């Protein structure tokens, strides 16, 4: 199919591009970009007037829990990618804490085979240790051969630091990246939300900033000791921002992500005793939120990811016993644009959500260069909309943005040139 997008504001940080123009797409590829491709209109099967809309590379979410295999009542590859498409996400990295965990080549191959029919490109991280128990290392080379592109024990830190060091040393030669969940579990044990004024008000045990900060310090020290790259997941504290900033300044090969919920919400949301606002790391203080904004602005934090973590309504019903996690792919762009208005430009937000995560993962994504895959999001940066959790496209409803008005609405997502979401 040949598709011509006319009069879009084309933002592609990978090409330092931000201006009005046209995009010609055919056979699943970006064929041509120009100020006015009127002469190519005769060969297009469809012409879309994109006046007032932004055309950008499809977003790359480098932190997603698809719950497949083993917990598909919460989400699966296909429902997760439908939610991704509705949020403009065309590539994603699935975390390995499935049931059973992604610690064998056979499971990696099965997931990637299944994902071939989905509405987004699915990549996967594999476990650093068997069963995510932090004790015995997995066969890293076999997992890479099966198709895994990253290594993580996400959901928990790698308990045995020797296993972490081995993964850090081996990952670069295998063409992989270690993504790290940073947490001192002794400090975090039993905590339900941030340790602070709200936890004291509710009379529940909190998780101190030190739990994340100590975990971040360990991962940075480990990576520095072997001069290896490391990616820090879901940064939520001002202490971690400072540690990462200092590590970058002295040459540690570290990248980092944060999530839209840490940019838009604080621990104050937990006063409602609603478990949809409980995640790990937890929503923190206003001081932490401000530090994250500054970290994005000065380049300390490289990417925005979602930590999309679906749970059923039944699981989330009890505030004290519910599992941690919230969904986020469908709202990620709008939540980021809303939170970062006046902090980052639209172009800078797109860079943090497309080109930068694609570089971190080393995948062919996050660009509109001619000849590359036609993975593209078209959105209205001025359109406000109310988040209705019952109108979302995944299986679960546990969004912390329910009822909120966000600015920036995805209207069309193309994956390999195919329309996978369209509300024009």
N, C-alpha and C positions, 0 to 999 in steps of 0.2 A: 504494500500500500504506500502511495506517495501522499504526503501531508505537508501543507505549507502553512506555517504560522506567520501571520502578518502583524506588523506594528506592535510587537511585544517590547517591553523593556528587558533586554537580555542581560542577565548578570551571570558571568562565569569567571569566578576568581582564578581558575586554572589558566585562563588566557588574559587575565587583567582586563576583563571586558565588562562594561556597564554603559549601555546605550540602546537606543531604539533601533530595531531592525527586524529582519525576517529570518526564519529557519526552515530549510527544506529537509524533509525526512523521507527516506525510502528504504525498503528492505531492512528495516530495523536499525538503520544507521543514520547519524547526522551527515547529510551530504553537503550542505552549503549554508553559510551564514553571511548575510549582507545587509546593507542599509535598506535596499529595496530590490527584492527578487520578483518584481511584477512579471518579468518576462518568463519566469518559470511556472507561473500560475496555470498555463494551459496544460502542462503535463501532470499537475497535481490532481488527485482524485478528490481531495477535500481541502478547502481553504478555511482557516479559522482566523477571525478577526480578534486579535489579542490586545487591542487598545486598552490601556489602563491596567494591564496585567503584567506580572513579572514572569519571565521564562528563565529557569535556572536548572543546573544539573540536578538530577534526582538525588535526594538526600541519602547519606550513608550513616546508618545507625550501628555503632560498633559495640552495643551492649543490649542484647535482647534475650529474653527467656521465652522460648517457643513452647516449652513444656512437652516436647515431642522427642522421644517416646515417653510413655508412662503416665502422663498427667493430662491427657488430651481432653478431659472434661473442662479444663481451664483454657486451653489454647492448643492449636496444632499448627503444622507448617502452613496449611492453606488459609485458615482463619487469621493467623498472625500476619501473613503476607497481604491479606485483604485489608487489615487494619493499617499495615505499612503503606499500601497504595493510597488509602484515604488520607494519609498524612504526608504524601509526597516522598515517602521513603522507597527507594528502588533497590538498595543493597543493604544487607544487615549481617551482623555477626551474632550467631546463636551461642549462648553460654552452655557449658557442658554439664550443669547440675540437673540432668534429666533423671529419669528412673526406669531402667538403670542408667548410670552416668555414662558420659561419652568418653570411655576410657579404653575402647577397643577399636581396631580398624574396621571391623564388621559393622559396628554401630555408626561410625562416621560415614561409611559408604552407604548404609541404608538411609540415613537422613538426607544426604546429598542427592541420592537417587530419587527419593520421594519429592524433594524440593524442585526438581526439574520442571514440574508442572505448575509451580506456584507463581504468584503475581509479583515476585521480587527475586532478586538474586540472593540466595541464602549461602552464606559461608559459615563455617563453624570453628569454634575453639574446642580443643580436646583437653582432657584432664592432665594435669602434671603428675598426680599420684593416683594410684588405683583406688577406685571407689570414692575419690575425693577425701580419703581418710588421712592424707598427709604423711604417709609412712613409706610405702613402696612406690618407686617411680614407674611410670608407664613406659611403653616402648615408643619413644618420641619419633624415631625415624619411621616406624610403621604407621603411626598416626598421620604423619605428614604425607606419606605415600598414598594413604587412603583419601587424602584431600583436606585435612584440617590445616588451617593457616595460622592459628594462634594456640597458645597454651595458657590454661588458667585452672585454678581450683575455685573459681568464683562462687560466691555464697559463703565462703570462709577463706581465711589465709592458708597458705601452705604451712602445715604445722612443723614439718622438719625442714629447717633452713638449708640443710645439705641438699635436699631434693630441689629446693628453689634455686640454689646456686647452679646445680647441674642443668636445670632447665634454662636458666639465663645464659649459660655458656653454650649450650647446644642450639638454642633457638636461632641465632643468626646464621649459623652454617646450614641450617635446615630451611631457611627462608621463612621463619615464623617470628611472632612477637609474643612476649609474655605479658599478659594483662593481669593486674594484681588487685585483689580485694584486700584492702589494708585495714586491719583491725586486730587489736589485742583483745582476744576473746575472754581473757580473765577479767579485764576491766569492763567489758560490755555485758558479761553474763547476767541474765535476768532483767536487763534493761528493756523498756518498752518504747521510750522516746528520749529526746535530748534531756540530759541532766541540767536542770535549771528551774526557772520560776514556774513553768507550767507543770513539770513533773512533780514539784513540791505541792502545787495547788491541787493536783489530782491525787496525790498521795501514792504515786507509783515510782518504782525504781527507774532511774534515768541512766542513759549511756553518756559518759563524759567525753568531751572533745579529745581527751588524752587517748581514748581507745583507738580512734582513727589516727591521731598524730603519731603515736608510738608505732603503729603498723606501717604508716608511710615512711617513717624514719628507717625502719628495718629494711623495707624494700629498696629504698634509695641507697642505703649502705651496701646492700648485697649487690645491686647492679653496679655501683661504683667500684666495688672490689674486683670485679672481673671485666670492667669496662664494656658492659653489655647494655643494650637498650632495654627499657622497661616502660610499660604503660600503666599509669595509675588510674583505677576506675573510680567513678562516682565520688569525686572530691566534694566534701561538705563543710569542712572547717577552715577557719582562718589560719590555724596552725599548719595544716597541710599545705595550704597555698604558699605560706612563707617558706616551708621546707622545700617545696618543689622549685620555687623561685630561686632560692639560694643554691640548690643543686644544679639548676641550669646554668647559673652564673659561674659555677666552677667546672662546668663541662660534663656533668653527668648526662647520659643519653636518655633523658626522661621526657615522656609526653604524658598528658593528663586530660581527663574529661570531667565535666560536671553534668548535671541534669536539669531540665527546665523547672522541676518542682523545687529545687534548692534556690533557684533564681527568683521565683515568684511567690513562694510561701515560706513561712517560718513556723516555729514550734507553737505559735499562738493558735494555729489551725487545730491543734490537738485538744483544745479546751472543749470541743464538741463531743469528745469521747467517741469519735468515729474512726474505725480501724482502716478506712480507706486512706487516711492520712498517716498511717504507720508504715514506714519502710526502713531499710537498713542500708546505709547510714540513715539516721533519722533527720527530719526537718530540724534545723538548728536555729540559732538566734539571729536577730537582725544584724548584729555585728558580723556574723559569719556570712550572711547573705551579701552584705556590702563588700566583704573581702573577695567573694567569688566574682562579683561584678568587676572589681578592680583586676582580679587575676585574668579574666577574659580580655579585658581592655588592654592590659600590658603584655599579653602573649604568654603568661605563665600557664594558663589553661588553654590547651590547643583545640579542644573539640567539645561539642555538646552531644551527648548520647541520652538515651531514655531510661535504661535499666528497666525496660518494659517487663513487668512481673505480674501476670494474670493470676487471679484467685477467684473462686466461686463466691457468690453472695453468701452462701451458707458458711463458708470458711471465715468470711469477713464480718459475720454478724455480731460476734462477741469481741468487744474492744480489748479485753485482757488476754484472750486466748488466740486471737486471730494471727495468722502468719503475716510476716512483713511483706510489703511489696505493693506497687501500684502500676497501672498500665499507662502508656504514654506515647506510643508511636503516632497515633492519629492526631494528637494535640501538640506534638513536639514543635513544629514550626511556628504555629500561632502562639504557643506559650513562650517560646524563646523571643519572638518578635515583640510580644507584649512586655515581657520582663526587661528586655534590653533596649527598648525605645529610649533614645537620648544617651545611651551608653555606647552601643555599637551601631554602625550603619547597617542597612539591609544587606549590603554586599558583604560586610564583615560577618554577619550572622550566617549567611549562606556559606561562606568559607569555612566556618567552624562546624558546619553540618554536612559538608559535601567534600570539597577538595582536601581539607585537612585530615578527616578520618580516613579517606581513601589512601592518602599518603602513608598514614600510620600503619594501615593494614597491608599496603602494597598491592592493592587490587585495581583493576581497570574500571574506575568509576569516578564520579565527582567532576566530570568535564563534559563540555558540549563541543569539543574539537571535532571538525569534520573527519569522518572515517571511524569515529568511536560509536559505541552503542547509543541508540536514541533512548536514553534513560533521562527523563525530563519531568520537572514539575512546573505547572502553571498556576500562579496564585494571585489573589487580589490583596495587596498589602494594606489596603484601607478598609477592607470589609470586616466589620465586627460581627461576631456570632456567639451564641450562648451554647455552652457545652451541655448536651443532653446525653447522659450516660446510657440511656436506653436506645439511642440512635447510632451508637458506635458500631463499627463493623467487625470487631473481634468477638470472642465468646464471653469475655468477662466485662465487668462494669466498674471495677475498682479504680476509678480515676480520681485523683485529688483535685481536679479542676471542674468537677461537676457543678453546674449552676453558674459558673463564672463566665463573664464576657471576655473573649479574647479577640485580638485584632490581627487579621491576616488569615485568609481562607483559601485552602487548596481547592481549585476548581477542576483540574485535569492532571492526571499522572500518566505518563507513557513509560512503559517498560519494554525495551527492545523494539520501540516504535508502536507497540500495541497499547490501546487504551485500557488501562486497568482500573481507572477511576475517572468519572466524568459527571459533573453536576452543572455544566454550563447551561 
